[in-house]
């Protein structure tokens, strides 16, 4: 199974509030995990990726951070949201030995 | 730097007709992977088709096929016998190696009944 769960599905938060988006995966162990953001009418922007527990690489310096406390859990966080953080956030997995990515259902974040 | 360009922001096609979506990319690598992803209104990203650069044969998946021109760095997607369920945003993506995925800005395809 390549099931990926993202929670919550939709979120509306005020500017300056904290954020925690969760991604959990099922199936093979030790997958590479990714966080992408998709702004309205735009393509996907890679934010973070993780090759293992506690290992996080950031692609774009910004207001967000990521953590991987467990093999199948990837969390996207912010201490203080900005208006520009609004968008659609997608978690993806790259199964070990597979050169392709599978995506979760996404979280729509609106910052007001 | 790797870039992926989709020059057609929007396209439409009559049901049962054929449509081709364009994608070009820029890289100095010789070995890489190319993908087309579909994002319907539900926003779920779905892998449509993939192509390994070292393979000369164009990939096909049922009604979906690609025209891969490595020298021209072109990777177009052809959808035959278009169906209403094909209405979606289509993203071309390039992967040089693990952890290095690059997406185009997408083409919005509408299938007209």
Boltz contact constraints between the chains, C-beta under 6 A:
constraints:
  - contact:
      token1: [A, 43]
      token2: [B, 103]
      max_distance: 6.0
  - contact:
      token1: [A, 43]
      token2: [B, 104]
      max_distance: 6.0
  - contact:
      token1: [A, 43]
      token2: [B, 105]
      max_distance: 6.0
  - contact:
      token1: [A, 43]
      token2: [B, 106]
      max_distance: 6.0
  - contact:
      token1: [A, 44]
      token2: [B, 103]
      max_distance: 6.0
  - contact:
      token1: [A, 49]
      token2: [B, 99]
      max_distance: 6.0
  - contact:
      token1: [A, 99]
      token2: [B, 33]
      max_distance: 6.0
  - contact:
      token1: [A, 100]
      token2: [B, 50]
      max_distance: 6.0
  - contact:
      token1: [A, 103]
      token2: [B, 45]
      max_distance: 6.0
  - contact:
      token1: [A, 105]
      token2: [B, 44]
      max_distance: 6.0
  - contact:
      token1: [A, 106]
      token2: [B, 43]
      max_distance: 6.0
